[in-house]
Amino acid sequence: MTTTAASSSHHLSPAFPGRAPWGTASKLRAWQQGAMEKYLQEQPRDFLAVATPGAGKTTFALTLASWLLHHHVVQQVTVVAPTEHLKKQWAEAAARIGIKLDPEYSAGPLSKEYQGVAITYAGVGVRPMLHRNRVEQRKTLVILDEIHHAGDSKSWGEACLEAFEPATRRLALTGTPFRSDTNPIPFVVYEEGNDGIRRSSADYTYGYGSALGDGVVRPVIFLSYSGNMRWRTKAGDEIAARLGEPMTKDAVSQAWRTALDPRGDWMPNVLKAADRRLGEVRKAIPDAGGLVIASDQDSARAYAKLIREITGTKATLVLSDDAGASKRIDDFSGSDQRWMVAVRMVSEGVDVPRLAVGVYATTISTPLFFAQAVGRFVRSRRRGETASVFLPTVPDLLGFANEMEVERDHVLDRPKKHGEEDPYAESEQEMDEANKQQDEDTGEQEQFSFEALESEAVFDRVLYDGAEFGMQAHPGSEEEQDYLGIPGLLEPDQVQMLLQKRQARQIAHSKKKPAEEADLLELPAERRPVVSHKEMLELRKQLNTMVGAYSHQSGKPHGVIHTELRRTCGGPPSAEATAGQLRQRVAKVQEWATRMR
């Protein structure tokens, strides 16, 4: 495609990712050029581009908008963004390539100096007919940024359909086309697979794995911390548990919240570790910044206070999506200040490229939110930069961390079971209820009836590129520092090699110590699996199946077999047993059954 719209190239600032409109294709990233070529070849009315956070979706969209305006395919542009801050960010980016968007538009005729507007999904939800009238009056390109937000509520989805159904062209963008619910996303095509399940279908996809290979995004090192937690239930019972050990869904939630309580020892120790990691990164990247993602405003204030006590310097505190918050984010982005603490809102779309270290201090456990949160740290500015994200040892989070390169679609239907009940149906429903969180902050947090009493932090493991490294270590120990001190500038294969060396050194050091000095689990991470609630269900199901088969073989009732297993192997009833105890009982039943043959 040789037709160009190079007229606006001189408007670009060096800060603009990609640095070129269509027409200077050599400066576009390969995926942006590929997506442009596909679009210009097909000229579709609707186009869904899925690109990993940090890959440069804004550059692609504005380059395309410039081409469509220049060739009179459209006469105006409407950008719909999730937040007030993002609509201003879009207007600023558009201005840099000569497209003037009004981010303050509310009603009435648009000033002639503008070529369109930047608005929020919430704004469309309030006045869909206002925007429909604008779209009907002139040929319009509608850019729907992070379009999965259009499924946040039925009213938003319906408003988007009503407002933009007459649009000449619609470009949908997302880094994460999946949601935790089955609300259909407007203007997204769903195709039915061989299994009868409808999934979202993208016109162009550029995943994290591809972007990592191209050097467009940073590799992410996840540093996971466990530790003993103690809390009191509403009934007055005191419960103690260790993060990462198999337990019920409610116990995981309460242990997790206990860890995040700023009055315990877990958060101060993890923040100290994260700040030490940031100090190491800043040796190579002097302006590198850190972000703590908090669950609510009270926690955010407390974390900011802890950071000041730890570092001696003040953290930028971002509590809500107002004009003041936008300025604080912009000021932080342009400074070399160490830390920002924010409530959820900075988890998506906000572009602060110098963020290199993160602390995931929220109890939201949806894959959508996790991917967007990690996306704040992966934007690459120069080759060799790495990102580090600190996590509690929670099965769901470790699962997401190990699946960074998995490309997901939005699934509209539940898997169908032919002639049998889904054994996970009830549990899945419970998990969905537990995970019901809004993608944007409402200032509210799911409340459990409990009181956090005590928490401690233990360095647990490092997760990188689907592999796990490290043995447990106390905060402040040489073993922990081995991992916190990894250089901030490394090639992806160097990260892997270094982690393997550090673990080998840790194991060798552990073997030299007398047994009585081993006060932590002296096993490498890959030999300490973190078991999810779903895996526990599968183990219980496996045990029950084995007991059923042995009952048929031996003639003994199920209850008698379960009692014998408990007496032989030890431990509580199977509903309360750990993964290791369940596996031991499965092996024992198999042994009994083999003897009878």
C-alpha positions in Angstrom: 0.0 0.0 0.0 1.7 3.2 -1.2 -0.9 5.8 -0.6 0.2 7.8 2.4 -0.8 10.5 4.9 2.6 11.7 5.8 1.5 15.3 6.1 1.4 15.1 9.9 4.7 13.4 10.6 6.4 16.6 11.7 3.9 16.9 14.6 5.2 13.9 16.3 7.3 14.3 19.5 10.1 11.9 20.4 7.9 10.8 23.3 5.2 9.5 21.0 5.5 5.7 20.8 6.3 4.5 17.3 7.1 8.1 16.2 5.4 8.1 12.8 2.0 8.2 11.1 1.2 5.9 8.2 3.4 6.8 5.2 6.7 6.5 7.1 6.1 2.8 7.7 9.8 2.0 8.4 9.2 3.8 11.8 6.1 1.8 12.6 6.6 -1.4 14.6 6.1 -4.5 12.5 2.8 -5.5 14.1 1.4 -1.9 13.6 2.4 -2.0 10.0 0.9 -5.5 9.6 -2.4 -4.4 11.2 -2.5 -1.3 9.0 -1.9 -3.3 5.8 -4.6 -5.8 6.7 -7.1 -3.0 7.5 -6.3 -1.0 4.3 -6.6 -4.1 2.2 -10.0 -5.2 3.6 -11.4 -1.7 4.5 -13.8 -3.3 7.1 -16.5 -1.3 8.9 -15.6 -3.1 12.2 -12.0 -4.1 13.2 -10.9 -5.6 16.5 -7.2 -5.3 17.2 -5.9 -7.2 20.2 -2.4 -6.1 21.3 -0.7 -6.8 24.6 -0.5 -3.8 27.0 2.5 -1.7 26.2 2.7 -2.7 22.5 1.5 0.6 21.1 -2.3 0.4 20.4 -2.6 4.2 20.5 0.0 4.7 17.8 -1.7 2.2 15.5 -5.2 3.7 16.1 -4.1 7.3 15.5 -2.1 6.3 12.4 -5.2 4.7 11.0 -7.3 7.7 12.0 -4.9 10.0 10.2 -5.1 7.9 7.0 -8.9 7.7 7.1 -9.2 11.5 7.6 -6.6 12.3 4.9 -8.5 10.1 2.4 -11.9 11.5 3.4 -13.2 8.1 4.3 -14.3 9.8 7.6 -14.8 13.4 8.5 -14.4 13.2 12.3 -13.1 10.9 15.1 -14.7 9.9 18.4 -12.5 8.1 20.9 -14.2 6.3 23.8 -11.9 5.5 26.8 -12.5 3.9 30.2 -11.5 6.8 32.4 -11.3 10.6 32.5 -7.5 10.5 32.6 -7.3 8.3 29.5 -9.5 10.4 27.4 -7.1 13.4 28.1 -4.2 11.2 27.3 -5.8 10.2 24.0 -6.4 13.9 23.1 -2.8 14.8 23.9 -1.4 11.9 21.8 -3.8 12.8 18.9 -2.6 16.5 19.0 1.0 15.3 18.6 0.1 14.0 15.1 -2.1 16.9 14.1 -5.5 15.5 15.1 -7.4 17.8 17.5 -9.8 16.0 19.8 -11.9 17.8 22.5 -11.5 15.9 25.8 -13.9 18.3 27.6 -16.9 17.9 25.2 -20.2 17.6 27.0 -23.0 18.7 24.6 -23.9 21.0 21.7 -22.1 21.7 18.5 -18.3 21.0 18.4 -15.9 23.9 17.9 -14.6 24.0 14.3 -11.0 23.8 15.5 -11.6 20.2 16.6 -11.8 17.1 14.4 -13.6 15.0 17.0 -14.0 14.3 20.7 -12.6 12.0 23.4 -15.2 10.8 25.8 -15.7 8.0 28.4 -17.9 4.9 28.4 -19.7 6.3 31.4 -20.4 9.5 29.4 -21.8 7.5 26.5 -24.0 5.6 29.0 -25.5 8.9 30.3 -26.3 10.5 26.9 -26.2 7.9 24.0 -28.5 9.9 21.7 -26.2 13.0 21.9 -23.4 10.9 20.4 -25.6 9.1 18.0 -26.7 12.4 16.6 -23.1 13.5 16.1 -22.3 10.2 14.4 -25.3 10.5 12.0 -24.5 14.1 11.0 -20.9 13.4 9.7 -19.0 10.3 8.6 -17.3 9.1 11.8 -14.5 6.8 12.9 -15.2 5.6 16.4 -12.2 4.2 18.3 -13.3 2.1 21.3 -10.3 1.9 23.6 -10.2 -1.2 25.9 -13.5 -2.2 24.5 -14.1 -5.0 27.1 -15.3 -2.1 29.4 -18.3 -1.7 27.2 -19.5 -5.0 28.8 -19.1 -3.6 32.3 -22.8 -3.1 32.6 -25.8 -3.8 30.5 -26.5 -0.1 30.2 -23.0 0.8 28.9 -23.2 -2.0 26.3 -26.7 -0.9 25.2 -25.6 2.8 25.1 -22.6 2.0 22.9 -24.7 0.0 20.5 -27.3 2.8 20.4 -24.7 5.6 20.0 -22.3 4.1 17.5 -24.5 1.8 15.4 -24.6 4.4 12.5 -20.8 5.0 12.6 -19.0 4.8 9.2 -16.0 2.9 10.8 -15.5 1.4 14.2 -12.0 0.4 15.5 -12.1 -1.7 18.7 -8.9 -2.0 20.8 -8.0 -4.1 23.8 -5.0 -5.7 25.4 -7.3 -8.2 27.1 -10.4 -9.3 25.1 -11.6 -11.6 27.9 -13.9 -10.8 30.8 -14.7 -12.8 33.9 -18.4 -12.8 33.0 -20.4 -13.6 29.9 -21.7 -10.1 29.0 -21.3 -9.8 25.3 -19.0 -6.9 24.2 -20.6 -4.5 21.6 -19.2 -4.7 18.0 -17.2 -7.8 18.8 -17.7 -10.8 16.6 -18.2 -14.2 18.4 -17.5 -17.4 16.5 -18.7 -20.8 17.6 -16.0 -23.4 17.9 -16.2 -27.2 17.4 -17.1 -27.5 21.0 -20.2 -25.4 20.6 -18.7 -22.5 22.6 -18.7 -18.9 21.2 -15.5 -17.0 21.6 -14.5 -13.5 20.6 -12.7 -13.3 17.2 -10.0 -10.6 16.6 -9.1 -9.3 13.2 -5.5 -8.8 14.3 -3.7 -10.2 17.4 -0.3 -9.3 18.8 0.3 -11.2 22.0 2.8 -10.8 24.9 4.9 -13.7 23.7 5.3 -12.1 20.2 6.0 -8.7 21.7 8.6 -10.1 24.0 10.4 -11.8 21.1 10.4 -8.5 19.2 11.7 -6.5 22.2 8.6 -4.4 22.3 7.8 -5.3 25.9 9.9 -6.1 28.9 10.3 -9.6 30.4 8.6 -9.8 33.8 10.2 -11.3 36.9 7.5 -12.2 39.6 8.7 -12.3 43.2 6.3 -14.2 45.4 6.1 -13.9 49.2 4.3 -16.3 51.6 4.3 -16.3 55.4 2.2 -17.2 58.4 -1.1 -15.3 58.8 -3.4 -15.2 61.8 -6.9 -13.7 62.0 -10.1 -13.8 64.0 -13.5 -14.8 62.5 -16.8 -13.1 63.3 -17.5 -16.1 65.6 -14.4 -15.2 67.6 -12.3 -18.2 66.4 -8.7 -17.5 65.8 -7.3 -19.1 62.6 -3.7 -19.5 61.5 -2.6 -20.4 58.0 0.3 -20.1 55.7 0.0 -18.3 52.3 0.4 -20.8 49.5 -0.8 -23.8 51.5 -3.9 -25.6 50.2 -7.0 -24.2 51.9 -10.6 -23.4 51.3 -11.5 -20.4 49.1 -12.7 -18.4 52.1 -9.5 -19.1 54.0 -7.4 -18.1 51.0 -9.3 -14.8 50.8 -8.9 -14.1 54.5 -5.2 -15.1 54.7 -4.6 -12.8 51.6 -6.4 -9.9 53.2 -4.5 -10.5 56.5 -1.2 -10.3 54.5 -2.3 -6.9 52.9 -3.2 -5.4 56.2 -0.7 -2.5 56.7 -0.6 -3.1 60.5 1.0 -6.5 60.1 4.6 -7.3 59.2 3.9 -8.8 55.7 3.3 -5.5 53.8 6.2 -3.5 55.4 8.7 -6.3 54.6 7.4 -6.7 51.0 7.6 -2.9 50.5 11.2 -2.9 51.8 12.1 -5.7 49.5 10.4 -4.0 46.5 12.3 -0.7 47.3 15.6 -2.6 47.5 14.7 -4.1 44.1 13.9 -0.6 42.7 17.2 0.6 44.0 19.0 -2.1 42.1 17.1 -1.4 38.9 17.8 2.4 39.2 21.6 1.6 39.1 21.0 0.9 35.4 17.8 2.9 34.8 18.1 6.0 37.0 14.5 7.2 36.6 12.8 3.8 37.2 9.7 4.1 39.3 7.6 1.8 41.4 3.8 1.4 41.7 1.8 -0.1 44.6 -1.7 -1.1 43.4 -4.0 -1.0 46.5 -7.5 -2.3 47.1 -9.0 0.8 48.7 -8.2 4.3 49.8 -7.5 3.6 53.5 -4.9 0.9 52.5 -3.4 3.2 49.9 -2.8 6.0 52.5 -1.3 3.5 54.9 1.0 2.1 52.2 2.1 5.6 51.3 2.9 6.2 55.0 4.9 3.0 55.1 6.9 3.9 52.0 7.8 7.3 53.6 9.0 5.5 56.7 11.0 3.0 54.7 12.6 5.3 52.1 12.5 8.7 53.8 10.8 10.2 50.7 7.1 10.9 50.0 5.2 8.6 47.6 2.7 10.1 45.1 -0.8 9.1 46.2 -3.5 8.6 43.6 -6.9 8.0 45.2 -9.6 8.7 42.6 -10.2 9.4 38.9 -10.5 13.2 39.1 -8.6 16.1 37.6 -6.2 16.2 40.5 -5.4 12.5 40.1 -4.6 13.0 36.4 -2.1 15.8 37.2 -0.5 13.7 39.9 0.0 10.8 37.5 1.4 13.2 34.8 3.7 14.8 37.4 5.0 11.4 38.6 5.5 10.3 35.0 7.7 13.2 34.2 9.7 13.1 37.4 12.3 10.7 38.8 10.4 10.1 42.1 10.6 6.5 43.4 7.0 5.4 44.3 3.4 6.0 43.4 0.5 4.3 45.4 -2.8 4.1 43.6 -6.3 2.5 44.0 -6.9 0.2 41.1 -7.5 3.0 38.5 -3.8 3.0 37.4 -4.1 -0.7 36.6 -5.2 0.0 33.1 -4.2 2.2 30.2 -2.3 4.8 32.1 1.0 5.3 30.4 3.9 5.8 32.8 6.8 4.1 30.8 9.3 4.4 33.6 7.4 2.1 35.9 9.6 -0.9 36.4 8.7 -2.4 39.9 5.2 -3.2 41.0 3.5 -4.5 44.2 0.2 -6.3 43.7 -1.5 -5.3 47.0 -5.1 -5.9 46.0 -7.4 -8.9 46.5 -8.8 -8.8 42.9 -8.2 -12.2 41.4 -9.6 -12.0 37.9 -7.3 -12.7 34.9 -8.5 -9.5 33.2 -7.4 -7.2 36.1 -4.1 -9.1 36.7 -3.1 -8.8 33.0 -4.0 -5.1 32.9 -2.1 -4.4 36.2 1.0 -6.2 35.0 0.7 -4.3 31.7 1.7 -1.1 33.6 5.2 -2.4 33.9 6.0 -4.0 30.6 6.4 -1.1 28.2 9.9 -1.2 26.9 11.9 2.0 26.3 15.3 0.4 25.5 16.6 -3.1 25.1 17.4 -5.1 28.2 15.0 -3.5 30.6 13.2 -5.9 32.9 10.0 -5.5 35.0 9.6 -6.9 38.6 6.2 -7.5 40.2 5.9 -8.5 43.9 2.9 -10.9 44.7 1.5 -12.8 47.6 1.8 -16.6 47.2 -1.9 -17.0 46.2 -2.6 -19.9 43.7 -4.7 -17.9 41.3 -2.1 -15.1 41.0 0.8 -17.6 40.5 -1.3 -19.3 37.9 -1.8 -16.0 36.0 1.9 -15.2 36.4 2.9 -18.5 34.8 0.5 -17.9 31.9 1.7 -14.5 30.8 2.0 -15.6 27.2 -1.3 -17.3 26.9 -3.7 -15.5 24.5 -7.2 -15.6 25.8 -10.5 -14.8 24.1 -13.8 -13.7 25.7 -15.9 -16.8 26.1 -19.7 -16.3 26.0 -20.8 -19.9 26.9 -19.9 -22.3 29.6 -18.4 -25.6 28.4 -21.3 -28.1 27.7 -21.2 -31.5 29.4 -22.9 -34.2 27.4 -25.2 -36.3 29.6 -23.4 -35.5 32.8 -23.4 -32.8 35.5 -20.4 -30.5 35.6 -18.7 -31.5 38.9 -17.3 -27.9 39.1 -20.5 -26.1 38.4 -21.3 -25.2 42.0 -17.7 -24.4 42.9 -17.3 -22.3 39.7 -20.4 -20.3 40.7 -18.9 -19.7 44.2 -15.6 -18.6 42.7 -17.4 -16.3 40.3 -19.3 -14.7 43.2 -16.0 -14.4 45.2 -14.3 -12.8 42.2 -17.0 -10.3 41.3 -15.1 -7.1 41.2 -15.6 -4.1 39.0 -12.8 -3.4 36.5 -12.8 0.3 37.6 -12.5 1.3 41.2 -15.8 2.1 43.0 -14.1 2.9 46.3 -15.7 -0.3 47.7 -14.1 -3.6 48.6 -15.7 -6.9 49.4 -15.8 -7.2 53.2 -15.1 -10.5 55.0 -16.2 -10.8 58.6 -12.8 -11.1 60.1 -10.1 -9.2 61.9 -6.4 -9.4 60.9 -4.3 -10.2 63.9 -0.8 -11.0 62.7 1.2 -11.5 59.5 4.8 -12.3 58.6 6.6 -12.3 55.3 8.8 -15.0 53.8 10.4 -14.8 50.4 8.9 -17.8 48.6 9.9 -18.0 44.9 10.6 -16.2 41.6 8.5 -16.9 38.6 9.9 -16.2 35.2 8.9 -17.4 31.7 6.7 -20.2 33.1 9.4 -21.6 35.4 9.8 -21.2 39.2 13.1 -20.7 41.1 14.3 -20.2 44.6 14.0 -21.6 48.1 12.3 -19.8 51.0 14.3 -17.1 52.8 13.7 -14.6 55.5 13.3 -10.9 54.7 16.7 -9.1 54.8 18.6 -12.4 54.3 21.5 -12.9 51.8 19.3 -15.5 50.1 16.5 -13.0 49.5 19.1 -10.3 48.4 20.4 -12.8 45.8 17.1 -12.4 43.9 16.4 -8.7 44.7 19.9 -7.9 43.4 19.4 -9.2 39.9 20.7 -6.4 37.5 18.0 -4.1 36.0 19.3 -4.4 32.4 19.4 -8.0 31.1 18.5 -9.9 28.0 15.6 -12.5 28.6 17.9 -15.5 28.3 20.3 -13.9 30.8 17.5 -13.6 33.3 16.8 -17.3 33.0 20.5 -18.2 33.4 21.0 -15.9 36.4 18.0 -17.3 38.2 19.2 -20.9 37.7 22.6 -19.9 39.0 21.1 -18.2 42.1 19.0 -21.2 42.9 21.9 -23.6 42.5 23.9 -21.4 44.9 21.1 -21.4 47.4 20.7 -25.2 47.3 24.5 -25.7 47.8 24.5 -23.3 50.7 21.5 -25.0 52.3 23.2 -28.4 52.1 26.1 -27.2 54.1 23.9 -26.0 57.0 23.2 -28.3 60.0 19.7 -29.7 59.9 18.8 -27.9 63.2 19.4 -24.5 61.4 16.8 -25.2 58.7 13.9 -23.2 60.0 12.2 -22.7 56.6 11.2 -25.2 53.9 14.5 -26.2 52.3 13.1 -27.3 48.9 13.4 -25.6 45.5 10.2 -23.9 44.3 9.4 -26.5 41.6 9.2 -29.1 44.4 6.8 -26.9 46.4 3.7 -26.7 44.1 1.1 -24.2 45.0 -2.3 -25.9 44.7 -5.4 -24.1 43.6 -8.9 -24.6 44.9 -9.8 -26.2 41.6 -6.9 -28.7 41.8 -8.0 -29.6 45.3 -11.5 -30.4 44.0 -9.9 -32.6 41.3 -7.9 -34.4 44.0 -11.0 -35.0 46.1 -12.8 -36.2 43.1 -10.0 -38.6 42.2 -9.9 -39.9 45.8 -13.7 -40.5 45.8 -13.5 -42.3 42.4 -10.7 -44.6 43.7 -12.6 -45.2 47.0 -15.7 -46.1 44.9 -13.8 -48.5 42.7 -12.2 -50.1 45.8 -15.6 -50.3 47.5 -17.0 -52.3 44.5 -13.9 -54.5 44.6 -13.8 -55.2 48.3 -17.4 -54.9 49.3 -16.6 -52.4 52.0 -18.7 -49.3 52.4 -17.2 -45.9 51.3 -17.3 -44.5 54.9 -15.3 -47.5 56.2 -12.6 -47.1 53.6 -12.3 -43.3 54.2 -11.9 -44.1 58.0 -9.2 -46.7 57.3 -7.4 -44.3 55.1 -7.4 -41.6 57.8 -6.2 -44.1 60.4 -3.4 -45.4 58.1 -2.2 -42.1 56.6 -3.2 -39.7 59.3 -4.8 -36.3 58.9 -8.3 -34.8 58.9 -11.4 -35.8 56.9 -10.9 -35.5 53.1 -12.8 -32.2 52.9 -10.2 -30.6 55.1 -7.1 -32.6 54.0 -4.2 -30.9 52.3 -3.1 -31.8 48.7 -0.3 -33.9 50.0 -2.6 -35.9 52.3 -5.1 -36.5 49.5 -2.3 -37.7 47.2 -1.1 -40.0 49.9 -4.6 -41.5 50.3 -5.0 -42.0 46.6 -1.7 -43.9 46.5 -2.7 -46.0 49.5 -6.1 -47.0 47.9 -4.3 -48.0 44.7 -1.9 -50.1 46.8 -4.8 -51.9 48.5 -6.6 -52.5 45.2 -3.4 -53.9 43.6 -3.0 -56.4 46.5 -6.5 -57.7 46.0 -6.0 -58.6 42.3 
